[in-house]
Amino acid sequence: MKTKVSLIVLLMTLFMNFQSHAATSNVVNNNHFNLEKDLLLLQCDCKTDVDDIHVIAAFATLVASPQYKGLNYLPVAGTYGIQKGLYVPPEKLMKEAFGTKWANVHKNPEKSLKRVVDKAKRTLSQKGDVWIAEAGQSDFSAKLIKAIKNDLPKIDTKKRIHVVQHSDWNEKETTPEDLSYVKENTDYQKIPDGNKAGNGTPGFQVYNSIDWQSYFTDAQQIKLWELARKTAKQYVGKDGRYNNKSIAGGGFDFSDLVEVCWILGIEDISDVQTFFKAYAQ
């Protein structure tokens, strides 16, 4: 009888352990972004692919959600590396989405760097961490980290600054010395590519047109996405820029937003449609 009871207990324990593992095996990010203290930087290269135009609109949609009302964030445009090709001007969309709450590295590199450094230093001095979603290359991140280490030498950037990258291409188009520096001096996290679904991150690229407006009731957000889609279509493949086939065909591509989802621990989004269903207003 004791043997039978012991066997039942053992089986129940194994089952509970299995259930516990199953519940946690799909957790996207075991690091924790602290909404009360941490800073999120969205760094968009905007060169030469137009996908960052969609990323900007998607990020604006996300941060407008009530659950992220208190999020401390700063979008940064023009954080490109060594890639060839023309810039995709995001200024009108950035202003529509964030007002003056963004930095323009392409137009004002030194002023923008100082603005981002100052904001990062305030966060670090108040015991918060800095999280960087690299929707582009690591060149600007290297400059940012060097400035922080110079001004705050006691900060352990390896523990306090987290850099998230999803793209092999972005790494290849970064100045090699800058990529090495960022990897050596931050908590650098390489995650699965956001252009594909079912690999551990959402698939935020869709080639076919969808009825995206049906997800929205807020006129301002509809206006923002109409501007984003118009801007992206205006520059896609133009004057030698990258021809993003999903956007050229009327679809969507905000694949770089998977880094933001990873940072914030958003686990229940699988694709473009589920993103709009969850966050469109």
Residue pairs with C-beta under 8 A, 6 or more apart in sequence:
26 267
27 265
27 267
28 200
28 201
28 261
28 262
28 265
28 266
28 267
29 262
29 263
29 264
29 265
31 162
31 187
31 189
31 263
32 265
33 40
33 129
33 131
33 263
33 264
33 265
34 128
34 129
35 68
35 70
35 71
36 70
37 123
37 126
37 127
37 128
37 129
38 72
38 123
38 128
38 129
38 130
38 131
39 72
39 73
39 74
39 119
39 120
39 123
39 128
39 129
39 130
39 131
40 71
40 72
40 73
40 74
40 131
40 133
40 260
40 263
40 264
41 73
41 74
41 75
41 76
41 116
41 120
41 130
41 131
41 132
41 133
42 55
42 59
42 73
42 74
42 75
42 76
42 133
42 135
42 260
43 76
43 79
43 132
43 133
43 134
43 135
43 136
43 140
43 141
44 52
44 55
44 56
44 75
44 76
44 77
44 78
44 79
44 90
44 135
44 136
44 256
45 52
45 78
45 79
45 80
45 81
45 83
45 135
45 136
45 137
45 170
46 52
46 53
46 77
46 78
46 80
46 87
46 88
46 89
46 90
46 106
46 136
47 78
47 80
47 83
47 85
47 86
47 87
47 88
47 136
48 83
48 84
48 85
48 86
48 87
48 88
48 240
48 241
48 242
49 88
49 241
49 242
49 244
50 88
50 231
50 232
50 235
50 236
50 241
50 242
50 244
50 247
51 205
51 232
51 244
51 247
51 253
51 254
51 255
51 256
52 77
52 88
52 90
52 135
52 136
52 256
53 88
53 90
53 93
53 228
53 231
53 232
53 235
54 228
54 229
54 232
54 247
54 252
54 253
54 254
55 135
55 254
55 255
55 256
55 257
56 75
56 77
56 90
56 93
56 94
56 97
56 228
57 93
57 97
57 224
57 225
57 227
57 228
57 254
58 204
58 254
58 257
58 275
59 75
59 97
59 257
59 260
60 97
60 98
60 221
60 224
61 221
61 224
61 225
61 276
61 279
61 280
61 281
62 68
62 257
62 260
62 279
63 71
63 73
64 221
64 279
64 281
65 279
65 281
68 264
72 123
72 128
74 101
74 102
74 103
74 115
74 116
74 119
75 94
75 97
75 98
75 101
75 102
75 103
76 102
76 103
76 105
76 112
76 116
76 140
77 90
77 91
77 94
77 102
77 103
77 104
77 105
77 106
78 87
78 104
78 105
78 106
78 107
78 109
78 112
78 140
79 105
79 134
79 135
79 136
79 137
79 139
79 140
79 141
80 87
80 106
80 136
80 137
80 139
80 173
81 136
81 137
81 138
81 139
81 170
81 173
81 174
81 175
81 178
82 137
82 139
82 173
82 174
82 175
83 137
83 173
85 240
85 241
85 242
86 239
86 240
86 241
87 106
88 231
88 232
88 235
88 241
89 231
89 235
90 231
91 104
91 107
92 227
92 231
93 224
93 227
93 228
93 231
94 102
94 104
96 223
96 224
96 227
97 224
103 112
103 115
103 116
104 112
105 112
105 113
105 140
113 140
113 143
113 144
113 147
116 144
117 144
117 147
117 148
117 151
120 130
120 144
120 148
120 161
121 148
121 151
121 152
123 129
123 130
124 130
124 148
124 152
124 155
124 160
125 152
129 160
129 161
129 162
130 160
130 161
130 162
131 161
131 162
131 164
131 263
132 141
132 144
132 161
132 162
132 163
132 164
132 186
133 164
133 256
133 257
133 259
133 260
133 263
134 141
134 163
134 164
134 165
134 170
134 256
134 259
135 256
135 257
135 259
136 170
136 256
137 170
137 171
137 173
137 174
137 175
137 178
137 179
138 163
138 165
138 170
138 171
138 174
138 175
138 178
138 179
138 182
139 174
139 175
139 178
141 163
141 178
141 182
141 186
142 175
142 177
142 178
142 179
142 181
142 182
145 157
145 161
145 181
145 182
145 185
145 186
146 181
148 155
148 157
148 161
149 155
149 157
149 185
157 185
157 186
158 185
158 186
158 187
159 187
161 185
161 186
161 187
162 186
162 187
162 189
162 263
163 182
163 186
163 187
163 188
163 189
164 189
164 191
164 259
164 262
164 263
165 171
165 188
165 189
165 190
165 191
165 259
166 190
166 191
166 192
166 193
166 194
166 201
166 255
166 256
166 258
166 259
167 193
167 194
167 255
167 256
168 193
171 179
171 190
182 188
189 262
191 200
191 201
191 258
191 259
191 262
192 199
192 200
192 201
192 258
193 199
193 201
193 255
193 258
194 201
194 202
194 203
194 204
194 205
194 255
194 256
194 257
194 258
194 259
195 203
195 204
195 205
195 253
195 255
196 203
196 205
197 203
197 270
197 271
201 258
201 261
201 262
202 257
202 258
202 261
202 269
202 270
202 271
202 274
202 275
203 255
203 270
203 271
203 272
204 252
204 253
204 254
204 255
204 256
204 257
204 258
204 271
204 272
204 275
205 246
205 251
205 252
205 253
205 254
205 255
205 272
206 246
206 251
206 252
206 253
206 271
206 272
206 273
207 245
207 246
207 249
207 251
208 249
208 250
208 251
209 249
209 250
209 251
210 251
210 252
210 272
210 273
212 225
212 252
212 276
213 222
213 225
215 276
215 277
215 280
216 222
216 225
216 276
216 280
216 281
217 281
218 280
218 281
221 280
221 281
232 244
232 247
233 247
233 248
235 241
236 242
236 243
236 244
236 247
236 248
237 243
237 244
237 248
244 253
246 252
246 253
247 253
252 272
254 272
257 275
260 266
261 269
268 274
268 278
269 275
269 278
